[in-house]
C-alpha cells in the first residue's frame, strides 16, 4: 500500500476518530506513537551507507533489520507499542 492509497482510505473515516493498530494475530490494540521512514537492511544499497559502514554488515543478516532514516527512507513505518 502506498501513502496515497492509505490517505484515500482514511479520508472516508471521521476526522476525529482515533487510530489503533492490531497485529495479524489479533493482539492489540496498539497506539501509533511515531511515524517514521527507513529501509530494510537487506534492501540497502552501498550508496546509502556512510563511508565507515560496510554493505555486507547489513546484507548478511539472517533476518532483515529496519534502519531508520527520516530524510531518505524508502518506506513509511507506523511505530506502535
N, C-alpha and C positions, 0 to 999 in steps of 0.2 A: 504494500500500500504506500502511496506517495503522500506527502504532506498535503498536496492539493485535494486528493481523494478524502483524506481524513477531515480536512476543513469542511468539505461539502457534506460529509456525513454528519458532522457536528452542527452545522447550520440548521438542521431540521429540529434540533433539541432546544428547549427553553434556555435562554441565555444565563439564567441564574441557577441552573442545575449543577450539582456537584458531580465531579467525575472521579470514579474509583476504578481500580484495575483488579481483576481476578486472574489467577493462574489457570492454565489449561486443566489442572486437576481440581478446579473449583475452590481453591484456597483463596482467602481474602475476606473482605475487600481490603485493598491496599490503596492508600492515598498516594497521588503523584506528588513527589516532593521536589523534583527537579526535571527540567527539560534540557537535554544536552545534545551534543554532536560528537561523533567519533567514527572509528573504523575498527573492524575486527582484525586481530593480529595476523591472521592468515590471508588478509587482503591488503596488507601494507606493501607499498612499492618502495624501492630504495630511495626514490626522490622525496618521500615523505619523512625520512628519518634524519635526525641530527647527525652531524659529522662523526660523533663518537659512538653511534649506535650501529649495530650490525644486523642486517635483514635476517640472517639465519637465526638470530636470537628470537625473532618473532615467528618465523615460519616453521620452525622445528617443534613447536609446542604440540603436545598431543591434543589438547583442547584449545580452540581459539580463545584469546583474551581480548576484552574490549579495551581499546586505547582511546581515552577521552581527548578530543581536540575540538574545542568550541569554535575555532576560527575556520578550519578547513575540513572538518569531519564530513564523511560522505553519507552518513546515515544519522537519522534523528533517534534519540532514545528518551523514553519516559522512565525516570528513575523512581522506584517505589520502595517503601519499607514500612 
